[in-house]
Amino acid sequence: MSSNTKQRLLKWLGMARFKQALPPEMRQAKALIAAIDAGGIPLNPAKVNEIARNLGLEVSRKAPLEETIRRIRAALERAV
């Protein structure tokens, strides 16, 4: 096996282990933000609020969706 192949394999294994190490609430929040960044629009504000609460954020039912998404982004940045 070539040196380059070994390096790619080790990098892939490290990334796979990191992805599995994330708690489910972090994976869900990252998936939400990735979908939004790809041009998606969250249609269910209750689901967005649930994701935020699972991250430990206090969210009012009256809070604007954009504000909640901004807070989820900030929580993910702090976690990295």
Secondary structure as GFF3:
##gff-version 3
##sequence-region A 1 80
A	DSSP	alpha_helix	3	21	.	.	.	ID=ss1
A	DSSP	alpha_helix	24	37	.	.	.	ID=ss2
A	DSSP	alpha_helix	45	54	.	.	.	ID=ss3
A	DSSP	alpha_helix	65	79	.	.	.	ID=ss4
###
